[in-house]
C-alpha cells in the first residue's frame, strides 16, 4: 500500500488501509504469486470489477 501511495492503480482513488485491497496482477488461478511485483493496491469497487482477470 505504501509503495502505491495508498492510491488505487485503476481509478486513482486515494484511500486508507480500510478503503484499499491488495490485488494480484496475475491472479492466483492463473499461476500468479505473492511476489512484490505481482501485487497492487486497488479500491474495493475496482477490485470487484477486475475479479479473476489479468489486465496488463
VEXDOVEX-189176 format. One record per residue (C-alpha): residue number from 1; residue in three letters; y, x, z. Coordinates in nm, 4 decimals. Each point is the difference from the previous one (the first is absolute). Example, Ala and Ser with C-alpha at 12.3 -4.5 7.8 and 13.67 -1.06 7.14 Angstrom:
2
<atom 1, 'ALA', <-0.4500, 1.2300, 0.7800>>
<atom 2, 'SER', <0.3440, 0.1370, -0.0660>>
//
This chain:
56
<atom 1, 'UNK', <0.0000, 0.0000, 0.0000>>
<atom 2, 'UNK', <0.2365, 0.2780, 0.0890>>
<atom 3, 'UNK', <-0.0748, 0.1799, -0.3294>>
<atom 4, 'UNK', <0.1014, -0.3153, -0.1910>>
<atom 5, 'UNK', <0.3114, -0.0462, 0.2183>>
<atom 6, 'UNK', <-0.1350, -0.3328, 0.1300>>
<atom 7, 'UNK', <0.0634, -0.1447, -0.3483>>
<atom 8, 'UNK', <-0.2347, -0.2088, -0.2123>>
<atom 9, 'UNK', <-0.1007, 0.2001, -0.3073>>
<atom 10, 'UNK', <-0.0032, -0.3137, -0.2173>>
<atom 11, 'UNK', <0.3079, -0.2088, 0.0874>>
<atom 12, 'UNK', <0.2109, 0.2417, 0.2059>>
<atom 13, 'UNK', <0.0014, -0.2140, 0.3164>>
<atom 14, 'UNK', <0.1034, 0.2157, 0.2948>>
<atom 15, 'UNK', <-0.1981, -0.1026, 0.3054>>
<atom 16, 'UNK', <-0.1625, 0.1026, 0.3228>>
<atom 17, 'UNK', <-0.3604, 0.0694, 0.0912>>
<atom 18, 'UNK', <-0.0474, -0.3749, 0.0504>>
<atom 19, 'UNK', <0.1322, -0.0846, -0.3486>>
<atom 20, 'UNK', <-0.1876, 0.2656, -0.1950>>
<atom 21, 'UNK', <-0.3664, 0.0707, -0.0633>>
<atom 22, 'UNK', <-0.1887, 0.3025, -0.1250>>
<atom 23, 'UNK', <-0.1548, -0.0579, -0.3403>>
<atom 24, 'UNK', <-0.2512, 0.2024, -0.1978>>
<atom 25, 'UNK', <0.1445, 0.0844, -0.3428>>
<atom 26, 'UNK', <-0.3561, 0.0218, -0.1356>>
<atom 27, 'UNK', <-0.1811, -0.2736, 0.1980>>
<atom 28, 'UNK', <-0.3014, 0.0740, 0.2179>>
<atom 29, 'UNK', <-0.2130, -0.2183, -0.2250>>
<atom 30, 'UNK', <0.0890, 0.2275, -0.2928>>
<atom 31, 'UNK', <-0.0954, 0.3141, 0.1933>>
<atom 32, 'UNK', <0.3450, 0.0713, 0.1477>>
<atom 33, 'UNK', <0.0254, 0.2214, 0.3060>>
<atom 34, 'UNK', <0.2148, 0.0137, 0.3136>>
<atom 35, 'UNK', <0.1722, 0.3135, -0.1271>>
<atom 36, 'UNK', <0.3748, 0.0359, 0.0522>>
<atom 37, 'UNK', <0.0605, -0.0214, -0.3759>>
<atom 38, 'UNK', <-0.1933, -0.3273, -0.0327>>
<atom 39, 'UNK', <0.1966, -0.1922, 0.2642>>
<atom 40, 'UNK', <0.3325, -0.1769, -0.0422>>
<atom 41, 'UNK', <0.2222, -0.2313, 0.2019>>
<atom 42, 'UNK', <0.0220, -0.3584, -0.1271>>
<atom 43, 'UNK', <0.1577, -0.3071, 0.1569>>
<atom 44, 'UNK', <-0.2464, -0.2751, 0.0813>>
<atom 45, 'UNK', <0.0875, -0.2245, -0.3012>>
<atom 46, 'UNK', <-0.0320, 0.2889, -0.2495>>
<atom 47, 'UNK', <-0.3280, 0.1119, 0.1542>>
<atom 48, 'UNK', <-0.1403, -0.3540, -0.0283>>
<atom 49, 'UNK', <0.1073, -0.0230, -0.3664>>
<atom 50, 'UNK', <-0.1501, 0.3400, -0.0836>>
<atom 51, 'UNK', <-0.3315, -0.0875, 0.1591>>
<atom 52, 'UNK', <-0.2943, 0.2028, -0.1322>>
<atom 53, 'UNK', <0.1697, 0.1383, -0.3093>>
<atom 54, 'UNK', <0.1144, 0.3443, -0.1052>>
<atom 55, 'UNK', <0.3619, -0.0047, -0.1137>>
<atom 56, 'UNK', <0.0738, 0.3533, -0.0925>>
//
